[in-house]
Amino acid sequence: MDMLKTGWNFFQNEVLGMAWLNRLIGNLINACGLDATSKIGGSIQFFVYDTIKIMVLLGVLILIISYIQSYFPPERTKKILGRFHGIGANIISALLGTVTPFCSCSSIPLFIGFTSAGLPLGVTFSFLISSPMVDLGSLVLLMSIFGWKIAVAYVVLGLVIAVAGGTLIEKLHLESYVEDFIRGGNSLDVPQEELHFKDRIKYAWEQVLATAKKVAPYVLIGVGIGAFIHDWIPEDFIVKVLGTGNPFGVILATIAGVPMYADIFGTIPIAEALLAKGAQLGVVLSFMMGVTTLSLPSVIMLRKAVKPKLLGIFIAICTIGIILIGYFFNAISYLLI
């Protein structure tokens, strides 16, 4: 048992967490005449280490996930979802969302396509919530920084929000609040060409390049903010605003995350730095969920597809769910950290 635990800790710290890379960068900074424990040296170390680690993991994860995704083009996904009914359909939809686009704006065109194809509204909303919030990449990246307990809990509770939110929207019968051009749209049942192994690898590699190019600016911005928080913002300030002394920290973090636009890869470095400075676990994860699920650009895009009442209900469901999960994480954080 001890050997298994030791092996897992090595995998989590040295393989996923790339602790060896952090030590190497620290030694290089010291060799260049800077002190890696100073504010400037620490900021450089944090920025270089987190940027390389996230981009390397991102590339590997996108390659694997995109290969899996090649088996689930929109038409096949629609057929799979069409076989299920009730809450089972919401669960399958949320799970399929974990192997699809990495940000909320990328998920909306698929949401529109599924809705136009006649899939139940609750099912499509379960997909829309799940897709940016809890993809497979987030599970591995969260494991590399926060450990497997937090990563698994984050993904499971994110799926709970997706299923519960979609089910509630289904029960409210809000189909009339979808824009007419979508409800009246036609979906062509185009036969899907069977891809060979080389085709799938080519597709996956193209997705790696395209996604890396798209998310790189947000990763750099996120790591830059994380480096600033990590070495320049006083710890007592973070604890005062986002620590146990502020019962409204979860609400503040959720609201603060909404106007931002980034995927989970850009928010993880910020969350890492906030947690290291003393922010509560639930506060940090609520911020991540708010950014990835309710970013302002995605809300604007979604407004083109649904009417204000449905948009408001969607935002309210996600916001309340994220806040409740944030407080839940705060309550059980002693079990996870």
Disulfide bonds with the S-S distance in Angstrom:
none
